[in-house]
């Protein structure tokens, strides 16, 4: 089979334009997911009855189903809900006007929230319970112990996990292409089918993912080193 | 003065404390001895409610608190008037030495930061660690960590300090520096309840010695009474078993 090498370069330049959107679709879900994870963590730590069960179900569901389904469920389900509630409350809101990538970011935020919740949870388990006891013993309240002793250390321990999840989510954004969001993979599909040069376009996309991931892993390595310096020891 | 009445505590079906009464006068040093599993540490942890007693009351600072149904305010009152020094030090590992000592002052007692730091530095001076104020716990030796733990307890100027085997986790050559600090603060009139295996410390420093076994106080009295004139067979047996003469008889 003939490979059109110059077209790989053409596609590469074309796909670079999709990098900002792809990064945005990685960063925003991680940020919103982090807020969700903090909420879930608070609910769990305070053992709020009904909410704790709901939080558990949420984390379980989103970690046990593929992200591509979350995108489909949100993309197809939310407009149905909007139309239904719009009908009840008499608000004529056109769900079709919402840009598609908003649905994708919402769906991926929920996915990220579930994974980050688990990362924070394992961080909390790594905190020495004796330190929480020492906090109580000097007269701190439960919420002061959580805010000042447990969470700062838990987030610190969870940091390497966060970094890994970030890398994972960068690749997960590619599923947005199934709802025609022009991120890297979505744009590669466009370039491929417009020019009938499929392999070339996907090679270009792969090079971009690879390059950015290498850059990212290098940053992760640096943070890891910094962390083990702070923690001490050889871990 | 602190008085506890009739403290009961069970872990599952295992009765760890079977009705403990204890009175500690202001400025007194009380040591609690006993074989492992006798409930000494649990008793100490019940006093400041790190363990929830099943029954009992504590009388303290003009208040009587029911251990069975304390309000959140009661629990905070108890903890803000007591301090604890732990076997494993339990320093806040994300805070430096100064931060460890000021935490209870600025956060729990709302003392302004500058004043809190002055108090903290004075206590670090007392335990000989003023020069380590900026260090983090993982940069300290065990003995230094425990001295920070003691400074953290002293800083909040508690009515009583609870010591849970403060030298048990230390390397032998580091026990001395911690004992030295303990002796110094005992002499300055700090009320102390000390669970310990340091017999010599108990003998020399205590005003009152308590011997516990299987969840009850078997015998109590002055160090002289306990170490030289004990009446109970269990006390004698225990003291014999921890004596060098017994430990080395088979060597």
Interface residues (C-beta under 8 A of the other chain):
Chain A: X128 X130 X131 X133 X134 X135 X136 X137 X138 X139 X140 X141 X144 X148 X149 X152 X153 X156 X231 X232
Chain B: X48 X50 X72 X76 X79 X80 X82 X83 X84 X86 X88 X90 X91 X92 X93 X94 X103 X104 X107 X108 X109 X138 X139 X152 X156
